[in-house]
């Protein structure tokens, strides 16, 4: 997180001034005041039965890892067609043994009852876990037809295999993926297109219960106030890449795949995406206070790191940023995957536009995402809130230093989240901040972390869940009046991995051609519903789907009607010659 580290007092203040100068230049024209109710997001977590409170260490945050936990995930764990919710929890104190009674914390699983309400089923599902959690990745790693959970910890990670009867079993050690971490982000993707999902785990800084990180008042300060140390000056833990052996177990291929050829970074979020549109999955890792990483896949599962050459490693000023959360989508309609990345305060968020020649250009300022003072962002997701066929952006914000809650000025501890509406103009797609006109759910100030999206109530629009540090979560029900029809598409692979992760789905009709890639891990240590969602605008016309599967098979699927969820199965469409 930029502005922190083992540094003499005063250096951070100087760096802050430089960041402000860089952030205030080349701003887009001031936006007009937005009308009321552009979007309508209503907070309904507690009234929907989601009784959960995240816990992460002490209130004053004396260690860096206390400031980062909080993933969330949508998944249909029981196969009833309804999205259930898993929320990651941290811990009250880091310990190698089970905490005493009264100090135990656990992530929580909430079953969707089908009436827009939830019931907690954590214990019944066998998911009670006192270990300090960070993030969650969802995938059917064993191709048996139900979603499994990978939870990163400040210690050995967990792979919760879905038993198919409503319960889970931790098989991480037997499967070879109980990485000692400390884990942060995790994502599944098929790196060699063999039909089985592989696993990338991003790690942060090593921590041990009996050896706390340094907290010397003389070394670690922020604006003259003593704070926790790191990440600068601390040794980063190396990331790991695990290759599926196609029998439910994995092999550590970090060194042989090429991802271990770079020096370790302070890894946070991780994405699988096809950067160069060549049909295989590449990997992007947001790094804290160090250059972010872009691993390009040669098609066989071997990677070359090209973040600096591609323009996604540093800021436009050539400085390392505090990369937090990630998402990728084709926001400008050219068929290529673009990247959004959140950063520390005063560091404008990055909107990396894919130019199609192996390079990216940061369009955050030009697209209207950069204000005079940037918040501290964690989770971020692309989504089409109003079904107009243009992607919007949501940001979950919150600081890392609790003492700021009593300080005047723009940098507060609890911060408002933001939502930007995508709009088509003669200059291309721009994003307009409509947070103040997006309903009562956007009016709170919390310390937000992970974000996940999915249509939990089945009404044809995307809802948002936010895990908030040391607080209750927000479930933002989308009640926005729709501007068009919709289609949600779930992919099921046969030659490819069963989830269809990595498939490229193109919708033809509605607002032209829309391209989506199938993935779940996005939004800062979180997993969204992997069904790709298309807003079709007011006149959907004749709609068809084209799917490029990870196996290389190209198929088209007719769409007989819209405003529904549709499953497409590999091998059942019409071949595209």
N, C-alpha and C positions, 0 to 999 in steps of 0.2 A: 504494500500500500504506500503509494508515493508520499514522501514527506516524513517517513518514519525510518528509524534505523539507529545503528551505533554511530552517533555523530555528535559533535560538540554543539552546545546550545547556540542558537543564532543562525546556523546553516540552514535549518528548515525554513526560518522566516525569510531568508534571502531567496530560497528556492520558490517559496510561495509567491513572492513578488514577481519573479520571472514568469511563473505559470500564469499569473493573472494577466500580464502583458501579452503573453502568447494567446491566451484564450479570448481576449477582447478584440483582436484584430480581424479584419475582413468579415465582419458580421453581415448577415443578410438584412434586408430592410425590416424595420420593425413591423411586426404582425398586427393586424387589426384585432380589435376586441371580438372575441367569439360570442355567438348568440348562446342563449340558455339551451341546455339539453341537446348538445351535439351528440353525445353518447349518454347512456343511462346505465351506470354500474351501481348496484345496490349491495351493501355488505350484509350477508345473511349467515355467517358461519355459526354463530351460537344458536340462532333460531332454527338452523337446519340440523342441529344435534352434534355439531363438531365441538366437543368439549376437550380442548387441548391447550396446553401452555408450554411454549418452548423455554428451555433453561440452558444457559451457557455460562457457567463459571460464576464468578463473583460480580456484584453490581459495578465495581470500579474497574474491572478488566485489567488485571495485573500481568497477564500473559497474552501474547498475540493470538494464540489459537482460540481464546475465549470470544473473539470478535467475529468469527467467520462462519459458524455453523448455520444450517437452516435450509436444507433441501426439501422439496415436495414432489409428489408424483401422482399422476392419474393412471389407473390401470383397472382392467376388469378381471379381478383375481379369481372370481367364482364362475365366470363364463355365462352370466345371465344377460349380457348385452348392456349392462349399466356400468358407468365409470365409478369405481371406488377410489378412495383417497388414502395415501400414505404420507405422513408428516415425520420428518427426521427430527430427533431431539438431541441436544448436547448432553451436558452433565453438570453437576454442581461442583465437582472437583475431580481432577484427573487421578485415577487410581488403577493399579494393576489388578486389584481384587474387587470383588463385589462390594459396593458401598453398604454401610450399615442401613438397617431399616429406617425409612423416613427420608433417606438421601437418594434413593434410587430414582432414576429417570429412564424413560424408554420412548422410542418412536411409537407412533400409533397408526393403526389401520382402521379406517372407517368404511363400513359397507353401505353402499347405496341401496336404500330400501325400495326405491321406485316411486316414491311420493315426493321427490325433491328433498328428502331428508336422509340422515345418516345415523347408523348405530355403530358404536365402537366394538370391534371384534378382535382387538390385539391379542388378548390372552387366548381366546378360543382358536385363533389362527396359529398359535405357537410363536408369535413374533415379539414377545416381551424380551427386551435386550437392554441391560443396564450400561452397555459400553457407550462411550461418548461418540455420537454420530455426527457426520458432516454432510454427506450428500447421498443421493440415491439414483441408480440407473435401472431401468426396466427393460427386459427383453426375454424372449423365449429362447434361452441359450441352448437348450437341449432339444429343440424342435418337437416338443411333445404336445403342443397346442395350447399351453397356458403360460401366462407371464410370470417370470421370476424376478427377484429383487436382488440387486447388488448394493450393499450399504458400505460406504467408506467411513472409517473410524480414525480416531487418534490412537491407533494400534491396529491389530490384525483386522482386515476387512471381512465382511460376511457375504456369502452367496446363499440367499434363501431360495431354495428350490421349491417350486409350487408342487405339492403332492397331488393336486387334482381333486382333492376332497375338501377344500377350504382351509387346509393347513400348509405350513411351510417347514422345511428342515434346513438348517445351516450346513452346507456341504463345502464351504470354502476351502478348508484344509484338504479334504479328499480330492477336490477339483483342481487344486494347485493354485488358487487365486487368493489365499489368505495373506495378501501383501501386508507387511508390517507398517507401511505408510510412513508418516501419517497421511492418510488419504484425504483428498479434497474432491476433485471431479472424477467422473467415470463415464464411459460411453461404450456401447457395443456397435461393432460394424464388421462387415465381412471383408477383410483386407486382401484375400486371395480368391474371392468369388467361388469358393468351394461349397457354398450352401450352408455353412455353419458360422455363427457369429463369434468374433474375436473381441477382446476386451482391452481398452486402453485406460490406465489409471494414472491420474496426475497427482503428484505429491507435493507437500509444502516444506515445512522445516521439521527436523526430528525433535520429538519431545519425549521425555521420560518422567514418570511420576515422581521418582526420587531425585531428579536432577532438573529443577526448574530453570527456565531461560533467564538470562541476566536482566535485572531491573534497576541497575545503578542510576541514581538520580543525576550523576555527572555525565552519563553517557547518552541516555535516551530522553530527549525532550521534544516537545512540539509547541511552538509559539511560547517558549520559555517555561512550559509546564512539564513536569516529569510524567512520562508515559511508558507503556510497555515497549520492550525492545523488539526490533525486527521490522521487516525481514532482512534489510541490509545489515551485513556484519554477521549473519547467521548462515550456517551451511545448509543449502537446499537439499532436500531429499530427492533422489532420482525418480523419474516417472517409470512406469512399467507397461509393456505391451505383451499380452498373453494370446497365443494362437490356439484355437480350438483343435483338439485331437479328434473331434467328431465322435467322441464316446462319452461326452459329459465332463471331460477333464481338459486342462489347458497346459500348454508349454510356454515358459517364459522365453520370448524371442527378442527381448529388448536389445541385446547386443548384436544378434545376427540379422535383425531387420533393418538396422540403420538408425533407429530412433535413439539408441544409446550412444551414438557418435557425437552428440552435442553435450556441452557441459550442462549439468542440472540447473534448472530454473525454479523459481517459486511458483509452482503450477497451481492454478485455480480451475477454471472451467475448461472443458474439452468438447470438441465437435468432430464428428465424422461428416464429411461433405465431399462432393466431387468438384474440386476447384476448376479443373481444366476440361470438364465435360468429356472425358475419355472412357467413362463407364466403370471406373474403379474408384474406391473411396480413399480420399486423402484425410489428413488429420490436422486440426488447428487447435493450439493450446494457448489460452490467455495466461500470461505470466505476470506476477506481481513484482514491480520494481526491477524488472529485467526484461530483455527482449522477448516478445511472444514468438511462438514457434509455428511454422507451417511445414508439415511433412508431406511431400509429393510422392504418391505411390507409382511405382513403375509398372504396375499391373500384376506383379507376382507376389506382392506383400513385402517388398523391400522399398525403403523410403530414403529420400534425400531432403534435408532441411533447407528450405528456400525462403524463409520468412523475410529476411532482410532484402533480398533481390526482388521479392514480390511486393514489397511495400507495406507489409502488415506486422512488422516486428517492432517498429518504433513510431513515435509521433511524427508529424510533418516537420517538426523542428529537429528531428533526429535524437529525441530523448526517450529513454525507457519510461513506460507508463505503468500504472498499477492496474493491469488488466484483471477484471473480475468476472463478469458474466458474458455469455455469448449466445448468439443465434445466427442463423443463416437463412436466406430466402432470396428469391428473384424479385426484389422490390420494384425494379424499373422495367420489367417485362421484356428483357432481351434474352431470356432463357438461361442466364448464368447465375450462379449462386453468389450473392453478396453477403457481407458479414457485418453485424453490429456488435460492438464491444463497449462495455461500461468501464469506467476508470475512477480514480480518486478525485476528490474535490478540486475544482479549477481546471482539471484535465478534461477537455471536451470529450464526450463520447465519440468513438470512431464509427463512421459508416463507410466501410470499405466497399467501393463499387468495383466489381469484377469487369475488367476491360476486355477479357477474352484472349489476351496474349501473354498470359502468365503474370500479369501485373494488376495491382489494385490501386485505386485513387481514393483518398479519404474525402468524401463529399459531405461530411457532417455539417460544415458551415453553410455550404451552398444549398443543402436540403432543409435548412431551418432548424437543425437539432442543437446548435450551439448558442447558448445565451451568454450574457455578460459574466455570470458566475455559475459554473457548473456544479451540480450536486455531487454527492458521493454515491455512485450507482453500484448495485450488485446485480440483481436479476434483470433480464430483458428478454422480450419475445416479440416476434412479428406475429400479427394476427389480423384478420379482417373482421373488425368489430361490427360493422353495420351492413355487411354483405354487399358492398357496392363494387366488389371486384378489385379493390385497391388495398394493399396491405397497410396496416397501422402499426404503431410501436408502443409498447408498454415498458416502463422502467420502474423497478423497485429500488428505492433509495434509503439510505440510513448511514450514519457515521459510525466510526469505530471507537471514538473517545467519549466516554460518558460525561466527563466534566464539562463538555460543551453545552450541556442542557441548561446550564446556568449562565452562559455567556451571551452577550448581545452580538448581533451581526448575522451575516448570511449563513455561517457554518454551524448548524445546530446538530444535536445528536439524533433526535427523532426528526425525520424529514418527510415531506409529502411525496407520495409516488406521483408519477407523471404518465400521461397518455397523449400521444401525438396522432392526429388523423392524417393519413396519406391523401394527397390531392394531386390530380393531374393538371399540369400547367403547360404553357408553351415552352417553358424551360426544362420540362421533365417533372418527375415526381418530387414534390416537396412535402414536408411534415409540419403540421401546425399544432402547437400545444393547446389542447382543449381540456386540460385537466380540470380547470375551474368550471367547465360546462359539461362534465361527464358524470354527474349524479352524486348522491350522498356518499357512495363508497370511496370517492376520491378525496374526501375532505379531511381525513385523519392524518396525523403525523406519528409515524412509528419508525422503528429501526428494522427495516425490511431486508430480507435476504433472497431466498429462492422463490421462483415463480414457475407455475405450470398452467397450461391452458387445456380445456376440453369442454365438451357440451355435456355436463353432468346431468342436466334436467331434461335432455332430449328435445329441446324446443327449436333446434336448428340454428343456434348461435353459440359462439364460444364464450365460456365463462373462465374466470381467472382465480387461482388460489395463490396466496402469498404467505409464506412462513415468516413470521416476525420474531426477531431476537428478544428473548426474555418477555414474551408477550403472547397473546392469543393470535391465531392466524386470521387472515381476511379471506372470505369467500365472496368474490365479487360476481354476483349474478348479473348476467347481461340482459337488460330489459330495453335495449336500444331499439327504437322503431326501425325495422329493416328497410333497406333501400334496394332490396332485390331478393331473388331466389338463392338457393344454396344447394350444395352437394358435398357430402362427406364420404371419402373413399378410403376403405381399409384394404390393404394389399395382403394377399396370402401366397407365399412362395411355395413351390413344389421342388423345382430344381434349385431355386434360390432359398435363402434362409426363410423360415416360415413367416416371420414378421414382414418380410419384404423390405427390411432396412436397406437403404441405398438405392431403392428403385426410384426412377424418375417418372413422375406422373404428369402428363400434359393434358389439360382440358382445352378443347376447341369449342368455342361458342361463348355466349354471354358477352363479357367485355373483351373478346378476342381470345388470344392464347395465354393461358396461365400455366406456369411450370412450378411443380413442387417436388422436393426430395423427401423421401420417407425417413424420418428419424424420430427418436423420442427424447434423447438427452439434449437439453437446451435450457436456458433460463437461469443459470447459476446453480450448479450442483443438483439439478432437478430433471424430471422427465414429464413431458406432456403426452397427451393421447397421440399415438403415432398415426391415426387416421388423418389424411390430408383433407383440409377444408377449403372449399372454393365458394366465395361469394360470386354470384352470377350477374349482379346488376339488375336493372329493371326489365330488360328484354333478353332472356337467356337464349331464345332461338333454339336451333338444333344443336344439341350438345353431344360430343363424343369424347372418349378418353383414349389416350395413347400411353402405353406403359413400356418403359425400357427396364427390364428386370436385371438384377445383379448378374444373373447367368449369361446375359447378353441377348436374351430373347426379346424381340420387339413385337408388341401386340396392340391391337385396337379393340376397344369395347364400346358397343353402342350404349347410349343412355336413354332409356325409354321414358323416364320421367325424372323430375328434379324434386327438391325439397325432401330428401331422404338420405339415409345412410346406405352405402353400396359396398359390397365386398367383391373385389376382383381377384380371381384365382389364376395363377400362372399356368399357361397351357390351355386355358378355356376361351381365350379371345381369338380374334382373327389375326393371323400373322401379317406383319408389315414387311413387304419386300424391299 
